[in-house]
């Protein structure tokens, strides 16, 4: 069983930064593409960023491109999301997720149904 645990959320002023972390206990995530999604109140869960398992190729939603950076340290079984220039519209619960299939991003990276395991989420609140 894979358990993903997010941390690093909190309250920050507009223009500030936060770094989210996602780590796992149990089985490794090292051979799987990983992603961050977010869900704001009364909105559907949306894709934020994803990263391949080994090449460091990254993918971003247009709304966060240039402000957020996803990275991973496989030796630590950890994925990060560095969030800069935060805006009030970034306020949401942020979830990390492990893709259903190892190694490949086939099937896409920005659809929640491509991901099998999810963390419990961490709240990010950006005040104006």
N, C-alpha and C positions, 0 to 999 in steps of 0.2 A: 504494500500500500504506500502511496505517496502522500505526504502531508506537506503542504506549502504554507509557509508562515511569512507574512509581510510585516514590515516595521518601517518606522521613519515618518509616518504621517504626523500632521499637527496643524496648528493655526499659524498662518504667515500673512504678512501684509502684501498687498499688490506690488509686484516687482521683485519680491523676494525669491528665495530658493529653498528647495527641500531635496533630500535624496532618500528615495525609497529603496528598501532591500527586500529580497525574497530568498529565503533559504528553505531547505528541505531536511526533514528527518526521515529516515527510512531509505527508500530506493533513490538512486542517483537521478539527477536531471540532466547530467552532462551531455548525453547523446541526443537530447531533444531540443528542438526549437522552443523558445520560451517567449511569452508575451505579457504585456500589461494591458488591461482593460480598465475602464472606469464607468461608474454609474452615478449620475446625479439624481436627486429626488425627482420623482415623477417622470424620469426619462429612461430610455432603454440603455442597456449596457453597450458601450462603444469601445472600439479598438483604439489603443493609444500608440503602442510600439511593439515591435517584435525583433528577435535576433536569432540568427541561425545557430546551429549547435557548435560549429567549429571555426567557420571562416570569418565570423564577426560581421557578416552582412546584416544590415539593419533596415527596418521598415518603420515608417511613421505615418500617423494620420496627418493630414494637411494642417489641422488646427494646432498641432504641437511642433511641427517641423521647424528646426532652427532654435527651438527653446528647450526641448527635452532630448536627453541622450540615454539610450539603453545600452547596457554593457553586461558582461558576465565574467566571472572568475570560476572556471570549472573546477579548479583545485579546491575551491571553497564551497562548491555546490551552491553558488549564490548568483543571483541576477539583480542588477541595480537599475533604477530609473532616476537620473539626475534631472531635476526640473528647475529651470531658471526662468526669470521674467514671468513669474506666475501672475495669472489674471483671475479675477473673481469667477469667471466662467470655467476655470479649472477645478472649482470646488466639486468634489465627488468622493465616493469610496473607490479606492484603487485596488484592483485585484491582479495578482500574477497568476499565470496559467501555463500548464505544460501541454505541448501539442500531443495529439493522439498518437502520431507515428514518429519514430526516431529518425534522425539523420535528415529527413527530407522536408522541404517546405511545400511539397506538392499538395495541391488542394487549397492552397492559399494560407495566409497568415492572419487575415483581418476579420475572420468570421469566428464567432464564439463556439460554434459547433465543431470546429476543428480541434478544440482543446478538451482534454479528458479530465485533468485535475486542476482544481482551483483553490486558492487560499481563502481565508476568511475575510480579507479586505482590511485596508487601513484608511482612515478618514483624512482627507486633505481639505482644509478650509482656507480660502484666500479672502481676506477682507479688503474692502476698497478704501 
